[in-house]
């Protein structure tokens, strides 16, 4: 008398694409009790012998999960994690200008086409939601730029702003 176990199912984790430098949580809910898990491509994984497991995305990588259920049957799932290109960001070089002079912030380009921009110090800028806002030198400050690209990936950059006293 032979019985075949058909109750154990290791759900297939779909391939996915995430932002470079983000973390990704691999998680499956097996239909039966699994006793062991082992992940390959384990660099940057939190625990290669558990489920769920989290990894730091450093580039496109293939991950393989080998699992064994309570009946001793083995299952394998291969998941591709693709990464979007890094977010282009450039707040511009640090600047020193004379008190009350104006300057345009941001690089050329400041970010990828289709990106959205948020600059700190909104009250000091002509617009805090454009790639290259203008400001007038009133005092030393640091502006922080946040860029969100069309893939909703986020990056930050800063620019230091040094106001020079006019000679007497």
N, C-alpha and C positions, 0 to 999 in steps of 0.2 A: 504494500500500500504506500503510494507516494503522494505527498501533498505539495502543491506549488504555492508559494507565497506570492500573492498579488496585491497585498494591502500596503506594502511600503512604496511610497512614491517620493522621490527627491524632486521638488519643484524646480523647473528650469529657470534660472535667473536670466533675464534678458540682457543682451549686450546693451551697453549704455555709453553715453558721452558726458563727461563732466569737465569742469574748469581745472586747468593745470594748477596744482598746488592745493586743491580742495581735498577733503576726505570723502570717502565713499564707504557706505555701510552695506556689506553683503549680508543678506538675511533671507533665509528660507524657512518655511514652516512645513516640515515633513509630515506626511499623513500617518506615519507610524513612528515609534520610538527609534531613533538612531543613536548608537552608542559611541561612535567615533567620527571625528571630522578631521580632515587634513587638507590644508590649502597649499598649493604650490605658488611660485612667484611671491614668496612671503616677505620680501624686504618691505619694510614700512607697515606691516600688518600688526594689529594689536595682540592677537593670539592665534597662531596658525592651527591650533587644535580645538577651536570652538566655533560655535554658530550662535548668534551672528558674530561677524568679525569686521573690523574697520581697517581701511588702508589709506595712506597718504598718496595721492595721485601725482606721480613724477613724469608721466608720459603714457602713451598707449601701451597697455600690457595685457597679456592673456593670463587669466587665473584659472586654475583647475581645482575643483573641490572633489575629494574622494571621501565617501561616507559609507559606513557600515551600519546596517540595522540590527535589531535584536535577534534576528534569525541568522546573522552572519553573512547576509547578502551584501555585495558591494555595489555602489552606485557612483557614477562620475558625472560632473557637470562642468563644462568649460564656459567661461564668461570672458568676453572682451570688454575692457574698459578703455574707451578712447578718450583722448584729452583734446579740448579745444586749444587753439594756438594761444600763447600768452597775450594778455591784454597789453596793448601799446599804451604807454602813459609817459608823459613828460611835462612836468610843471614848469620847466624852464630852469635856467641856471640861477643860482643865488645872485642877488643884485645889491649894489650899494649906489644910491642916488641922492641928490641934494633934497633937503626938506622942501616940500610943496611941489616937487616935480612929479610928472605922471609917468607911468610905465605900463606896458602890456605884459601880462603874465601868460605862462603857458609856452609849450614848445611848438615846433613846426614839423609834423603835426603834434597836437597835444594828446590825441587818442585815435583809435580805429574809426573809420567812417561808420556812422550810425550809432556812435556811443553817446551816452548822456554824461554830463559833467556837473559836479557839485563842488564848489569852492567854499572853504570856511572863511569867516570874516565878511559875510554878506554886506554888512553896513559900510565896509571900506571899499567895495567894488562897484563898478557900474552895473554889473550883472553877475550873480553867483552861479548861473546855470549855463554858461557858454564856455567854449574851449579857451578863448583868449580874452579874459576880462581886463579892464583898465582899473588902475588904482592911483591914488595920489599919496606920495610919501608924507606921512604925518608923524610916524614913530616906527621904531623897529618892531617887526612882527614876523611870524611864520604863517604862511598860508598852506593849508592842506587841501589837496585835490583828490577827489574820488571820481574814478571813471568806471562806468558800467557799460560793457560792450553789448553787441546785439545778441550774444549768447547768455546774457545776464551774469557774466564773469566780472568780478570786481577787483580793482587795483587802486593803490594809494601812492601818492608822491607828495613831496613838500618842496617849498621854495622859501628860503630865508630872505628877508627884506630888511636892509640896513639903511636907515635915514641919516644922511650926513648933515651936520650943522653947517649953515652958511657962514663963510668967514665974516668977521666983524670989521 
